[in-house]
Amino acid sequence: MRDTQANSRLGKVFRLFVMAVSGTEKEFTSGNINRAIFLLSVPMILEMVMESLFAVVDIFFVSKLGKHAISAVGLTESMMTLVYTAAFGLSMAATAVVARRTGEKDGDAAAHTAVQSLYVALVLAIAIAVTGIIFAPDLLTLMGASAEVVDNGHIYTRIMLGSNLIVILLFLINGIFRGAGDAAIAMRSLWIANILNILLCPLLINGLGPIPALGLKGAALATTIGRGIGVCYQLYRLFGGKGLIRISRQHIRPDISVIWKIVKIAAGGTAQLLINTVSWIFLVRLIARFGEDAVAGYTIAIRIVIFALLPAFGMANAAASLVGQNLGAGQPDRAETSVWRAAFFNMLFLGSISIFFFLAARPVVMLFTSETAIVLKAAECLQLLSAGYIFYAYGMVLSQSFNGAGDTRTPTLINLVGFWMFQIPLAWILAVTYNMGPAGVFWAIAIAESCIAVAAIFIFRKGWWKRVKV
């Protein structure tokens, strides 16, 4: 009898999994909340799993090129976070507005919003590309790179910043799909992009047959080509007229009022993430004071951390979509319940990851490098950062839920206080004043992120986000 019941439950879970991946379910404002969370979060988690897998695979192959290459990637990634910040901010705005219009059953307005957000992306990307192409070596030097790192990595930096439109579109269009409840399409686009990245990365770095070994430049080209093809798939689905977002000729006309609404929400989201990003750049610059081994160790550790955290962000993105759609449908209580349940599930996941990293940090890091000094720094970073994962689980879901409601101001203020007024001074005091070195920076990250999560929980309970209009 028990075996029959267990098989029945497994069969039900499997059927739900197939529905989630195929994207056949489009209604998330009614029915069982756990079911809605599962159907939305599974494709988002799988989407982020592939993104995080690529981050690890990429640094695995780059690490074979030596510590100058690792440092070049780490410093470039710290600059690329500005691009990611802009992309995530714009994606947040698109998700919030499209989800609200979808919850209101206004598909025409959702499609109109999608097109207007693309215009914002184009203007932003051109400004970043021009700066990156012209000033790549100077930007690396500004970040504290040695002459060897600049010589080795400036072409990598130029390609990555110059092709930023691909990155922005990849995240923006997926934000549009998530807001509409088409999470399965967002998942497929990132799978296409990152599977190609993973295949091309060793091929272009090391060469094969008639294909020359391009080294670090090959890593940049692999990323650009893979993501570019992923964007082509997104555009095909977005303008194909077969999904929830159906674009027609009338939506192509620029609409300043809608563009301004997107820009205002995106500005809050971008400022929120920019605060985090500037803090992170400062931390990388601070770690650079302690040598290339410290920077290389931190770079490897952060890639591994991303591998763990990105699936958790999938759960957070699911919560944001549910908040937007349920507020649009006039069901704020259902929106709040969805958030707390998603946060609890996220906590269970990240809690188990925390235990694993604490026990197995060094063997995990040694998959990427055998240099003892780098291994020690990376393992230490992993263990200290994982101490705050249970708090991060709640913090990331609640922050994204504010954003899903269109309230980007609240998490912006939380980040401003938590990162600039607390994390940065604490990192300097621990690392420099108290002579703790890189360990002081790692402790500051864990402590600040945990405090930010506690503040988000307290403010979320006030319920102000339920009254935001977009």
MARDREN-83817 format. One record per residue (C-alpha): x, z, y; residue number from 1; chain. Coordinates in nm, 2 decimals, always signed. Each point is the difference from the previous one (the first is absolute). Example, Ala and Ser with C-alpha at 12.3 -4.5 7.8 and 13.67 -1.06 7.14 Angstrom:
! MARDREN-83817
u, w, v, k, c
+1.23, +0.78, -0.45, 1, A
+0.14, -0.07, +0.34, 2, A
***
This chain:
! MARDREN-83817
u, w, v, k, c
+0.00, +0.00, +0.00, 1, A
+0.28, +0.10, +0.24, 2, A
+0.19, -0.32, -0.09, 3, A
-0.31, -0.21, +0.08, 4, A
-0.04, +0.17, +0.34, 5, A
+0.37, -0.04, +0.08, 6, A
-0.01, -0.37, -0.09, 7, A
-0.32, -0.04, +0.21, 8, A
+0.17, +0.16, +0.30, 9, A
+0.31, -0.21, -0.04, 10, A
-0.21, -0.31, -0.03, 11, A
-0.18, +0.09, +0.32, 12, A
+0.33, +0.06, +0.19, 13, A
+0.13, -0.33, -0.13, 14, A
-0.31, -0.19, +0.12, 15, A
+0.03, +0.16, +0.34, 16, A
+0.37, -0.09, +0.01, 17, A
-0.09, -0.37, -0.08, 18, A
-0.26, +0.01, +0.28, 19, A
+0.24, +0.15, +0.24, 20, A
+0.27, -0.26, -0.07, 21, A
-0.24, -0.30, +0.00, 22, A
-0.17, +0.12, +0.32, 23, A
-0.35, -0.06, -0.12, 24, A
-0.14, +0.32, +0.16, 25, A
-0.06, -0.04, +0.38, 26, A
-0.23, +0.29, +0.08, 27, A
+0.16, +0.34, +0.08, 28, A
-0.25, +0.17, +0.23, 29, A
-0.23, +0.11, -0.29, 30, A
+0.03, +0.14, -0.35, 31, A
+0.25, +0.23, -0.15, 32, A
+0.29, +0.09, +0.23, 33, A
+0.26, +0.04, -0.27, 34, A
-0.09, -0.35, -0.13, 35, A
+0.04, -0.15, +0.35, 36, A
+0.34, +0.17, +0.05, 37, A
+0.11, -0.13, -0.34, 38, A
-0.12, -0.36, +0.06, 39, A
+0.17, -0.01, +0.34, 40, A
+0.31, +0.19, -0.07, 41, A
+0.11, -0.16, -0.32, 42, A
+0.08, -0.34, +0.15, 43, A
+0.15, +0.17, +0.31, 44, A
+0.22, +0.21, -0.22, 45, A
+0.11, -0.30, -0.21, 46, A
+0.06, -0.18, +0.32, 47, A
+0.23, +0.28, +0.12, 48, A
+0.16, +0.04, -0.34, 49, A
+0.13, -0.36, +0.02, 50, A
+0.12, +0.05, +0.36, 51, A
+0.19, +0.31, -0.10, 52, A
+0.13, -0.16, -0.32, 53, A
+0.15, -0.28, +0.21, 54, A
+0.16, +0.25, +0.24, 55, A
+0.18, +0.16, -0.29, 56, A
+0.10, -0.33, -0.17, 57, A
+0.13, -0.14, +0.33, 58, A
+0.23, +0.30, +0.07, 59, A
+0.11, -0.01, -0.37, 60, A
+0.14, -0.35, +0.04, 61, A
+0.13, +0.06, +0.35, 62, A
+0.18, +0.31, -0.11, 63, A
+0.22, -0.22, -0.22, 64, A
+0.14, -0.16, +0.31, 65, A
+0.16, +0.32, +0.12, 66, A
-0.06, +0.28, +0.25, 67, A
+0.04, -0.24, +0.31, 68, A
-0.30, -0.20, -0.13, 69, A
-0.20, +0.31, -0.07, 70, A
+0.07, +0.13, +0.34, 71, A
-0.10, -0.33, +0.16, 72, A
-0.33, +0.00, -0.19, 73, A
-0.06, +0.36, +0.09, 74, A
+0.06, -0.05, +0.37, 75, A
-0.20, -0.33, +0.01, 76, A
-0.29, +0.18, -0.18, 77, A
+0.01, +0.27, +0.27, 78, A
-0.05, -0.28, +0.26, 79, A
-0.26, -0.18, -0.22, 80, A
-0.20, +0.31, +0.00, 81, A
-0.09, -0.09, +0.36, 82, A
-0.15, -0.33, -0.14, 83, A
-0.17, +0.20, -0.28, 84, A
-0.13, +0.24, +0.26, 85, A
-0.15, -0.29, +0.21, 86, A
-0.14, -0.15, -0.32, 87, A
-0.15, +0.32, -0.13, 88, A
-0.15, +0.08, +0.35, 89, A
-0.17, -0.34, +0.01, 90, A
-0.11, +0.03, -0.36, 91, A
-0.15, +0.34, +0.08, 92, A
-0.20, -0.15, +0.28, 93, A
-0.12, -0.29, -0.21, 94, A
-0.10, +0.23, -0.29, 95, A
-0.19, +0.24, +0.23, 96, A
-0.20, -0.27, +0.18, 97, A
-0.06, -0.22, -0.30, 98, A
-0.10, +0.29, -0.21, 99, A
-0.25, +0.13, +0.26, 100, A
-0.15, -0.35, +0.04, 101, A
-0.02, -0.03, -0.38, 102, A
-0.18, +0.33, -0.03, 103, A
-0.24, -0.12, +0.27, 104, A
-0.06, -0.32, -0.22, 105, A
+0.12, -0.22, +0.29, 106, A
+0.22, -0.25, -0.18, 107, A
+0.02, -0.24, +0.29, 108, A
+0.15, +0.27, +0.23, 109, A
+0.24, +0.10, -0.28, 110, A
+0.13, -0.36, -0.02, 111, A
+0.02, -0.04, +0.37, 112, A
+0.22, +0.32, +0.02, 113, A
+0.23, -0.13, -0.27, 114, A
+0.08, -0.32, +0.19, 115, A
+0.06, +0.18, +0.33, 116, A
+0.25, +0.23, -0.17, 117, A
+0.20, -0.30, -0.11, 118, A
+0.05, -0.10, +0.37, 119, A
+0.14, +0.34, +0.08, 120, A
+0.24, -0.02, -0.30, 121, A
+0.13, -0.34, +0.11, 122, A
+0.09, +0.11, +0.36, 123, A
+0.17, +0.32, -0.13, 124, A
+0.20, -0.18, -0.27, 125, A
+0.15, -0.26, +0.24, 126, A
+0.14, +0.28, +0.23, 127, A
+0.16, +0.18, -0.29, 128, A
+0.15, -0.31, -0.16, 129, A
+0.17, -0.12, +0.32, 130, A
+0.16, +0.34, +0.05, 131, A
+0.11, +0.03, -0.36, 132, A
+0.15, -0.35, -0.02, 133, A
+0.20, +0.03, +0.32, 134, A
+0.12, +0.36, -0.02, 135, A
+0.04, +0.08, -0.37, 136, A
+0.37, +0.10, +0.01, 137, A
-0.05, +0.21, +0.32, 138, A
-0.30, +0.18, -0.16, 139, A
+0.21, +0.09, -0.31, 140, A
+0.28, +0.13, +0.23, 141, A
-0.26, +0.20, +0.20, 142, A
-0.11, +0.16, -0.33, 143, A
+0.35, +0.13, -0.07, 144, A
+0.12, -0.27, -0.24, 145, A
+0.37, -0.05, -0.05, 146, A
+0.17, -0.33, +0.07, 147, A
+0.00, -0.08, -0.37, 148, A
-0.37, +0.07, -0.04, 149, A
-0.08, -0.22, +0.31, 150, A
+0.21, -0.28, -0.14, 151, A
-0.16, +0.03, -0.35, 152, A
-0.36, +0.06, +0.11, 153, A
-0.08, -0.17, +0.33, 154, A
-0.14, -0.32, -0.18, 155, A
-0.22, +0.23, -0.21, 156, A
-0.13, +0.17, +0.31, 157, A
-0.06, -0.33, +0.18, 158, A
-0.20, -0.15, -0.29, 159, A
-0.21, +0.32, -0.05, 160, A
-0.09, +0.04, +0.37, 161, A
-0.04, -0.37, +0.06, 162, A
-0.26, -0.03, -0.27, 163, A
-0.20, +0.30, +0.10, 164, A
-0.32, -0.20, +0.05, 165, A
-0.02, -0.02, -0.38, 166, A
+0.02, +0.37, -0.03, 167, A
-0.26, +0.06, +0.27, 168, A
-0.24, -0.25, -0.15, 169, A
+0.04, +0.14, -0.35, 170, A
-0.10, +0.35, +0.10, 171, A
-0.26, -0.10, +0.26, 172, A
-0.19, -0.24, -0.23, 173, A
+0.00, +0.26, -0.28, 174, A
-0.14, +0.25, +0.25, 175, A
-0.28, -0.25, +0.07, 176, A
-0.08, -0.03, -0.37, 177, A
+0.01, +0.38, -0.05, 178, A
-0.24, +0.06, +0.29, 179, A
-0.24, -0.25, -0.16, 180, A
+0.03, +0.17, -0.34, 181, A
+0.19, -0.30, -0.15, 182, A
+0.29, +0.22, -0.12, 183, A
+0.06, -0.22, -0.30, 184, A
+0.10, -0.29, +0.21, 185, A
+0.24, +0.21, +0.20, 186, A
+0.15, +0.12, -0.33, 187, A
+0.05, -0.36, -0.13, 188, A
+0.17, -0.12, +0.32, 189, A
+0.27, +0.28, -0.02, 190, A
+0.04, -0.05, -0.37, 191, A
+0.07, -0.37, +0.06, 192, A
+0.24, +0.08, +0.29, 193, A
+0.20, +0.27, -0.18, 194, A
+0.01, -0.16, -0.35, 195, A
+0.16, -0.30, +0.17, 196, A
+0.23, +0.24, +0.20, 197, A
+0.11, +0.17, -0.32, 198, A
+0.07, -0.34, -0.18, 199, A
+0.18, -0.15, +0.30, 200, A
+0.21, +0.30, +0.10, 201, A
+0.26, -0.01, -0.28, 202, A
-0.01, -0.38, -0.01, 203, A
+0.09, -0.04, +0.37, 204, A
+0.23, +0.30, +0.02, 205, A
+0.21, -0.09, -0.31, 206, A
-0.07, -0.37, -0.03, 207, A
-0.07, -0.20, -0.32, 208, A
+0.11, -0.35, -0.10, 209, A
-0.03, -0.23, +0.31, 210, A
-0.14, +0.29, +0.21, 211, A
+0.29, +0.17, +0.19, 212, A
+0.05, +0.37, +0.02, 213, A
-0.12, +0.09, +0.35, 214, A
+0.06, +0.37, -0.01, 215, A
-0.18, +0.21, +0.25, 216, A
-0.14, -0.31, +0.17, 217, A
-0.16, -0.09, -0.33, 218, A
-0.19, +0.34, +0.00, 219, A
-0.15, -0.08, +0.34, 220, A
-0.10, -0.35, -0.11, 221, A
-0.16, +0.12, -0.32, 222, A
-0.21, +0.25, +0.20, 223, A
-0.10, -0.26, +0.26, 224, A
-0.09, -0.27, -0.26, 225, A
-0.20, +0.24, -0.22, 226, A
-0.19, +0.16, +0.28, 227, A
-0.06, -0.34, +0.16, 228, A
-0.17, -0.14, -0.31, 229, A
-0.21, +0.32, -0.02, 230, A
-0.12, -0.06, +0.36, 231, A
-0.09, -0.36, -0.10, 232, A
-0.22, +0.14, -0.27, 233, A
-0.16, +0.24, +0.24, 234, A
-0.08, -0.27, +0.26, 235, A
-0.15, -0.21, -0.28, 236, A
-0.23, +0.28, -0.10, 237, A
-0.08, +0.10, +0.36, 238, A
-0.10, -0.35, +0.11, 239, A
-0.14, -0.11, -0.33, 240, A
-0.35, +0.12, +0.07, 241, A
-0.06, +0.16, -0.34, 242, A
+0.07, +0.37, +0.07, 243, A
-0.17, +0.27, +0.20, 244, A
+0.18, -0.13, +0.31, 245, A
-0.14, -0.35, +0.07, 246, A
+0.16, -0.17, +0.30, 247, A
-0.17, -0.29, +0.17, 248, A
+0.09, -0.20, +0.31, 249, A
-0.18, +0.23, +0.24, 250, A
+0.24, +0.29, -0.09, 251, A
+0.31, -0.21, +0.10, 252, A
-0.07, +0.03, +0.37, 253, A
+0.21, +0.27, +0.16, 254, A
-0.22, +0.30, +0.10, 255, A
+0.18, +0.22, +0.26, 256, A
-0.25, +0.29, -0.05, 257, A
+0.06, +0.02, -0.38, 258, A
+0.38, -0.06, +0.05, 259, A
+0.01, +0.29, +0.25, 260, A
-0.19, +0.23, -0.24, 261, A
+0.25, -0.08, -0.28, 262, A
+0.29, +0.05, +0.23, 263, A
-0.12, +0.34, +0.12, 264, A
-0.05, +0.13, -0.36, 265, A
+0.32, -0.17, -0.11, 266, A
+0.19, +0.16, +0.29, 267, A
-0.10, +0.34, -0.12, 268, A
+0.09, -0.08, -0.36, 269, A
+0.33, -0.16, +0.11, 270, A
+0.09, +0.29, +0.23, 271, A
-0.08, +0.24, -0.29, 272, A
+0.24, -0.18, -0.23, 273, A
+0.25, -0.08, +0.27, 274, A
+0.04, +0.37, +0.06, 275, A
+0.08, +0.04, -0.37, 276, A
+0.22, -0.31, +0.00, 277, A
+0.21, +0.11, +0.30, 278, A
+0.04, +0.34, -0.16, 279, A
+0.12, -0.18, -0.32, 280, A
+0.25, -0.22, +0.20, 281, A
+0.13, +0.31, +0.17, 282, A
+0.05, +0.17, -0.34, 283, A
+0.19, -0.31, -0.14, 284, A
+0.22, +0.01, +0.31, 285, A
+0.06, +0.37, -0.05, 286, A
+0.09, -0.05, -0.37, 287, A
+0.24, -0.28, +0.11, 288, A
+0.21, +0.28, +0.17, 289, A
+0.09, +0.12, -0.35, 290, A
+0.14, -0.34, -0.13, 291, A
-0.11, -0.30, -0.20, 292, A
-0.04, +0.19, -0.33, 293, A
-0.27, +0.21, +0.17, 294, A
-0.18, -0.31, +0.14, 295, A
+0.02, -0.18, -0.34, 296, A
-0.13, +0.31, -0.19, 297, A
-0.28, +0.04, +0.25, 298, A
-0.09, -0.37, -0.03, 299, A
-0.02, +0.01, -0.38, 300, A
-0.20, +0.32, +0.00, 301, A
-0.25, -0.13, +0.26, 302, A
-0.06, -0.31, -0.21, 303, A
-0.07, +0.22, -0.30, 304, A
-0.23, +0.23, +0.21, 305, A
-0.19, -0.31, +0.12, 306, A
-0.04, -0.10, -0.37, 307, A
-0.19, +0.33, -0.05, 308, A
-0.18, +0.02, +0.33, 309, A
-0.14, -0.36, +0.03, 310, A
-0.24, +0.04, -0.29, 311, A
-0.12, +0.32, +0.17, 312, A
-0.06, -0.20, +0.32, 313, A
-0.22, -0.22, -0.22, 314, A
-0.23, +0.30, -0.04, 315, A
+0.02, +0.08, +0.37, 316, A
-0.09, -0.36, +0.09, 317, A
-0.30, +0.02, -0.24, 318, A
-0.12, +0.31, +0.19, 319, A
+0.04, -0.18, +0.33, 320, A
-0.22, -0.29, -0.12, 321, A
-0.27, +0.24, -0.13, 322, A
+0.00, +0.19, +0.33, 323, A
-0.05, -0.31, +0.20, 324, A
-0.27, -0.15, -0.22, 325, A
-0.19, +0.32, -0.04, 326, A
+0.01, +0.08, +0.37, 327, A
-0.13, -0.36, +0.07, 328, A
-0.28, +0.07, -0.25, 329, A
-0.09, +0.33, +0.18, 330, A
+0.12, +0.23, -0.27, 331, A
+0.27, +0.23, +0.15, 332, A
-0.04, +0.27, -0.27, 333, A
+0.07, -0.25, -0.27, 334, A
+0.30, -0.11, +0.19, 335, A
+0.14, +0.35, +0.02, 336, A
-0.06, +0.07, -0.37, 337, A
+0.18, -0.32, -0.09, 338, A
+0.30, +0.12, +0.20, 339, A
+0.03, +0.34, -0.16, 340, A
-0.03, -0.14, -0.35, 341, A
+0.26, -0.27, +0.06, 342, A
+0.24, +0.26, +0.15, 343, A
-0.04, +0.22, -0.31, 344, A
+0.07, -0.29, -0.24, 345, A
+0.30, -0.09, +0.21, 346, A
+0.13, +0.35, -0.02, 347, A
-0.01, +0.00, -0.38, 348, A
+0.20, -0.33, +0.00, 349, A
+0.27, +0.10, +0.25, 350, A
+0.03, +0.35, -0.15, 351, A
+0.10, -0.15, -0.33, 352, A
+0.25, -0.23, +0.18, 353, A
+0.15, +0.30, +0.18, 354, A
+0.07, +0.17, -0.33, 355, A
+0.16, -0.31, -0.15, 356, A
+0.23, -0.06, +0.30, 357, A
+0.11, +0.36, +0.02, 358, A
+0.10, +0.00, -0.37, 359, A
+0.14, -0.36, -0.03, 360, A
+0.13, -0.09, +0.35, 361, A
+0.36, -0.07, -0.11, 362, A
-0.08, -0.22, -0.30, 363, A
-0.25, -0.20, +0.21, 364, A
+0.26, -0.06, +0.28, 365, A
+0.27, -0.10, -0.26, 366, A
-0.21, -0.30, -0.09, 367, A
+0.10, -0.14, +0.34, 368, A
+0.35, +0.11, +0.06, 369, A
+0.28, +0.18, -0.19, 370, A
+0.20, +0.11, +0.31, 371, A
+0.01, +0.38, -0.02, 372, A
-0.03, +0.07, +0.37, 373, A
-0.30, -0.23, +0.05, 374, A
-0.17, +0.14, -0.32, 375, A
+0.04, +0.36, +0.13, 376, A
-0.15, -0.08, +0.34, 377, A
-0.29, -0.21, -0.14, 378, A
-0.09, +0.26, -0.27, 379, A
+0.00, +0.28, +0.26, 380, A
-0.22, -0.20, +0.23, 381, A
-0.25, -0.08, -0.28, 382, A
-0.02, +0.37, -0.11, 383, A
-0.05, +0.14, +0.35, 384, A
-0.26, -0.26, +0.11, 385, A
-0.20, +0.04, -0.32, 386, A
-0.05, +0.36, +0.08, 387, A
-0.27, -0.10, +0.25, 388, A
-0.19, -0.26, -0.21, 389, A
-0.31, +0.22, -0.05, 390, A
-0.04, +0.03, +0.38, 391, A
+0.08, -0.37, +0.05, 392, A
-0.29, -0.09, -0.24, 393, A
-0.26, +0.16, +0.23, 394, A
+0.18, -0.10, +0.32, 395, A
+0.01, -0.37, -0.07, 396, A
-0.36, -0.02, -0.12, 397, A
-0.14, +0.19, +0.30, 398, A
+0.21, -0.20, +0.25, 399, A
-0.12, -0.33, -0.15, 400, A
-0.36, +0.13, +0.01, 401, A
+0.03, +0.07, +0.37, 402, A
+0.12, -0.36, +0.04, 403, A
-0.28, -0.13, -0.22, 404, A
-0.25, +0.16, +0.24, 405, A
+0.17, -0.17, +0.29, 406, A
+0.14, +0.33, +0.12, 407, A
+0.37, -0.09, +0.04, 408, A
+0.05, +0.25, +0.28, 409, A
-0.02, +0.31, -0.21, 410, A
+0.28, -0.09, -0.25, 411, A
+0.21, -0.14, +0.29, 412, A
-0.01, +0.34, +0.17, 413, A
+0.08, +0.18, -0.33, 414, A
+0.30, -0.23, -0.06, 415, A
+0.12, +0.04, +0.36, 416, A
+0.02, +0.38, -0.04, 417, A
+0.11, +0.00, -0.36, 418, A
+0.27, -0.26, +0.02, 419, A
+0.14, +0.00, +0.35, 420, A
-0.05, +0.36, +0.10, 421, A
+0.07, +0.15, -0.34, 422, A
+0.17, -0.22, -0.26, 423, A
+0.27, -0.16, +0.23, 424, A
+0.11, +0.33, +0.16, 425, A
-0.01, +0.18, -0.34, 426, A
+0.21, -0.28, -0.16, 427, A
+0.27, +0.03, +0.27, 428, A
+0.01, +0.38, -0.01, 429, A
+0.03, +0.01, -0.38, 430, A
+0.24, -0.30, -0.04, 431, A
+0.22, +0.05, +0.30, 432, A
-0.04, +0.35, +0.15, 433, A
-0.01, +0.18, -0.34, 434, A
+0.24, -0.25, -0.16, 435, A
-0.23, -0.09, -0.29, 436, A
+0.08, -0.37, +0.03, 437, A
-0.24, -0.25, -0.17, 438, A
-0.17, +0.29, -0.19, 439, A
-0.12, +0.13, +0.34, 440, A
-0.17, -0.33, +0.07, 441, A
-0.17, +0.00, -0.34, 442, A
-0.13, +0.35, +0.04, 443, A
-0.13, -0.09, +0.35, 444, A
-0.20, -0.29, -0.15, 445, A
-0.16, +0.21, -0.27, 446, A
-0.09, +0.29, +0.23, 447, A
-0.14, -0.22, +0.28, 448, A
-0.21, -0.22, -0.23, 449, A
-0.15, +0.30, -0.16, 450, A
-0.09, +0.15, +0.33, 451, A
-0.15, -0.33, +0.12, 452, A
-0.22, +0.00, -0.31, 453, A
-0.13, +0.35, +0.06, 454, A
-0.09, -0.09, +0.36, 455, A
-0.18, -0.31, -0.12, 456, A
-0.21, +0.21, -0.24, 457, A
-0.10, +0.24, +0.27, 458, A
-0.10, -0.27, +0.25, 459, A
-0.18, -0.21, -0.25, 460, A
-0.23, +0.29, -0.08, 461, A
-0.12, +0.00, +0.36, 462, A
-0.18, -0.33, -0.06, 463, A
+0.07, -0.17, +0.33, 464, A
+0.09, -0.33, -0.17, 465, A
-0.36, -0.04, -0.12, 466, A
-0.11, -0.08, +0.36, 467, A
+0.25, -0.28, +0.08, 468, A
-0.15, -0.33, +0.09, 469, A
+0.17, -0.33, -0.07, 470, A
***
